[in-house]
């Protein structure tokens, strides 16, 4: 596969996942592994559970890809996710607030499918935006 093919696979995975609010299992290898921020490495089933919890807590998710770079079997990306906090997330009740979260990630593509996924959202600002942590200059609760 070409570098452009690999970028298209990653782009489609991101877009379809967010549009449908679920993991695109058919776009992943059965043994795919997922590394999300500081969480333990997940297999495909655990990643599906993780995403189910995310989409239960955040609606209207739109991921805007700002940059993609491919080399070999890897595609690096920089994106911004926008969503509305409409359900409990990591112990924080719905705030109704829109969040804007920058994300840096990378995927390894094999045989036209996602084989491995790394994703590092800016969790500090994310938690501050939903009120789970005080924002800079705010007194802690």
C-alpha positions in Angstrom: 0.0 0.0 0.0 1.1 3.5 -0.7 1.7 6.2 2.0 -1.5 8.0 0.6 -3.5 4.7 1.0 -2.3 4.4 4.6 -3.3 8.0 5.3 -6.7 7.4 3.7 -7.3 4.3 6.0 -6.5 6.3 9.1 -8.6 9.2 8.0 -11.6 6.9 7.2 -11.2 5.1 10.5 -11.3 8.5 12.4 -14.2 9.9 10.4 -16.4 6.8 10.4 -15.8 6.1 14.1 -16.9 9.6 15.1 -19.8 9.7 12.6 -21.2 6.4 13.9 -20.1 6.8 17.6 -18.5 3.3 17.6 -15.3 1.5 16.9 -15.0 0.5 13.2 -14.0 -3.1 14.0 -14.0 -4.1 10.3 -11.2 -1.6 9.7 -9.0 -3.2 12.4 -7.0 -6.4 12.4 -8.3 -8.9 15.0 -5.1 -8.6 17.0 -4.9 -4.8 16.9 -3.5 -3.1 20.0 -4.5 0.4 21.2 -2.4 2.7 23.4 -4.5 5.7 24.7 -2.8 8.3 26.8 -1.7 6.9 30.1 -4.2 4.0 30.1 -3.0 0.4 29.9 -2.6 -1.1 26.4 -6.0 -2.4 25.1 -6.9 -5.1 22.7 -9.8 -4.5 20.3 -12.5 -5.6 22.7 -11.2 -3.3 25.5 -10.9 -0.4 23.0 -14.5 -0.9 21.9 -15.6 -0.8 25.6 -13.4 2.4 26.1 -15.0 4.1 23.1 -18.5 3.0 24.1 -18.0 4.8 27.4 -16.6 7.9 25.6 -19.6 8.1 23.2 -22.0 7.6 26.1 -20.6 10.7 27.7 -19.8 12.9 24.7 -22.2 13.7 21.9 -21.7 15.6 18.6 -18.1 14.5 18.4 -16.2 15.9 15.4 -12.5 15.2 14.9 -10.9 17.7 12.6 -7.6 16.4 11.2 -5.1 19.2 11.0 -2.1 17.3 9.8 -1.1 13.8 8.7 2.4 12.5 7.9 3.1 9.0 6.7 6.3 7.0 6.6 6.5 3.2 6.0 3.6 1.5 7.6 2.9 4.4 10.1 0.7 7.4 9.9 1.1 10.3 12.4 -1.7 12.7 12.9 -2.6 15.9 14.7 -6.3 16.7 15.2 -8.7 18.6 17.3 -11.8 16.9 18.8 -14.9 18.9 19.6 -17.8 17.3 21.5 -20.5 18.1 24.1 -20.2 16.6 27.5 -23.7 15.0 27.9 -23.1 12.1 30.2 -21.0 11.0 33.1 -17.3 10.6 32.2 -14.6 9.3 34.5 -16.8 10.1 37.5 -17.8 13.6 36.4 -21.4 14.2 35.7 -22.6 15.8 32.4 -21.7 19.5 32.3 -23.4 20.3 29.0 -20.2 22.1 28.0 -18.5 21.9 24.7 -15.0 20.7 24.9 -12.1 21.3 22.5 -9.3 18.7 22.9 -6.1 18.6 20.8 -4.9 15.1 20.1 -1.6 13.7 18.7 -1.6 10.1 17.5 -0.1 7.5 15.3 -1.4 4.3 13.6 0.4 1.4 12.2 -1.4 0.0 9.1 -1.0 -3.6 7.9 -2.9 -5.3 5.1 -5.1 -2.2 4.7 -6.3 -2.3 8.3 -5.4 -0.7 11.6 -2.9 -2.9 13.4 -1.8 -0.6 16.2 -3.1 2.7 17.5 -1.5 5.4 19.7 -3.6 8.4 20.7 -2.7 11.1 23.3 -5.4 13.6 24.0 -4.7 16.7 26.1 -6.4 15.1 29.2 -5.5 18.0 31.5 -7.4 20.6 29.5 -10.1 18.1 28.8 -10.8 17.5 32.5 -10.6 21.2 33.2 -13.2 21.9 30.5 -15.7 19.5 32.0 -15.1 20.8 35.5 -13.4 17.6 36.8 -10.3 19.7 37.6 -9.9 23.4 38.3 -8.7 25.5 35.3 -5.6 27.7 35.7 -6.5 30.6 38.0 -9.6 28.9 39.5 -9.7 27.9 43.2 -9.9 24.1 43.6 -13.2 22.8 44.9 
